[in-house]
Amino acid sequence: MAANLTSGTSSDHQVSEHPKSEQKSGSRDPKQHQQQQLLFMMLIQQYQQIAQAGLGQVEHPTTGELEVDLSSARFAIDTLGMLKEFTRGNITKEMSEYIEAILSPLQKELEAIG
């Protein structure tokens, strides 16, 4: 998918969303795809940990204390929700279920706390 950007001049520029190596005849390197899925899962886990720390479920990484910071928790949960929506239809069913399994309990806990 490409987007046209107008730079204020008479010429338009096309910006590709995917590197050229991924555009070759629509095929994917299975190893690269697997690595991208792992990185995506790690991103989800990072936001999960931020949310859990903000909800007081796990120790804060810096202080080692259980602290409630609803602002941080809400930010992380909202970010996970955004990732879920923005990736809808572009990730595997398993990845979609993984995000939901992480996000749903966090949302319920946030609602229960405040």
C-alpha positions in Angstrom: 0.0 0.0 0.0 1.4 3.4 -0.9 0.4 6.9 0.2 0.8 10.0 -1.9 2.2 13.0 -0.2 2.1 16.5 -1.6 5.1 18.6 -0.7 3.7 21.9 -1.7 5.2 21.7 -5.1 3.8 20.3 -8.3 5.3 16.9 -7.8 3.9 14.1 -5.7 6.1 11.6 -3.8 5.1 8.0 -3.1 6.2 6.6 0.2 6.1 2.8 0.6 5.0 1.3 3.9 7.1 -1.8 3.4 10.8 -2.1 2.6 11.6 -3.2 -0.9 12.7 -6.6 0.3 9.2 -7.4 1.4 7.6 -6.3 -1.9 9.0 -9.0 -4.0 6.2 -10.9 -5.6 4.2 -10.9 -2.4 6.3 -13.7 -0.8 7.6 -13.7 2.7 10.7 -15.1 4.2 9.3 -17.5 6.8 12.2 -16.9 9.2 11.8 -13.1 8.9 8.1 -13.4 9.4 8.6 -15.6 12.5 11.1 -13.0 13.9 8.6 -10.2 13.2 5.9 -12.1 15.1 8.3 -12.6 18.0 9.2 -8.9 18.1 5.5 -8.0 18.0 4.8 -10.3 20.9 7.7 -8.7 22.8 6.2 -5.2 22.2 2.9 -6.4 23.5 4.6 -7.8 26.6 6.4 -4.6 27.3 3.1 -2.7 27.4 1.6 -5.4 29.5 4.4 -5.0 32.0 3.9 -1.2 32.1 0.2 -1.7 32.6 0.7 -4.3 35.4 3.2 -2.0 37.2 0.8 0.9 36.9 -2.0 -1.3 38.3 0.2 -2.3 41.2 0.3 -6.0 40.1 4.0 -6.2 39.7 6.9 -4.3 41.3 8.0 -1.1 39.6 11.2 -1.8 37.7 13.0 1.1 39.2 11.9 1.2 42.8 11.1 -2.5 43.3 8.0 -1.4 45.1 4.3 -2.1 44.3 2.9 1.3 43.2 -0.3 2.3 41.6 0.0 4.7 38.8 -3.3 4.7 36.9 -2.0 7.2 34.4 0.8 4.9 33.3 -1.6 1.9 33.3 -4.2 3.7 31.2 -1.6 4.8 28.7 -0.2 1.3 28.3 -3.7 -0.3 28.1 -4.9 2.4 25.6 -1.7 1.7 23.5 -2.5 -2.0 23.5 -6.0 -1.3 22.4 -4.7 0.9 19.6 -2.3 -1.8 18.4 -5.2 -4.3 18.5 -7.3 -2.0 16.3 -4.5 -1.0 13.9 -3.4 -4.5 13.3 -6.9 -6.0 12.8 -6.9 -8.1 9.7 -3.2 -7.9 9.3 -2.0 -10.4 11.8 -2.7 -14.1 12.4 -5.7 -15.3 14.3 -3.2 -16.5 17.0 -1.6 -13.1 17.3 -5.0 -11.4 17.5 -6.1 -13.9 20.3 -2.8 -13.2 22.1 -3.4 -9.5 22.2 -7.0 -10.0 23.4 -5.8 -12.4 26.1 -3.4 -9.8 27.4 -5.6 -6.7 26.9 -8.9 -7.9 28.3 -7.9 -8.7 31.9 -5.9 -5.4 32.1 -9.0 -3.4 30.9 -11.1 -5.2 33.5 -8.6 -4.5 36.3 -8.4 -0.8 35.3 -12.2 -0.5 35.4 -12.3 -2.1 38.8 -9.7 0.2 40.3 -10.8 3.4 38.9 
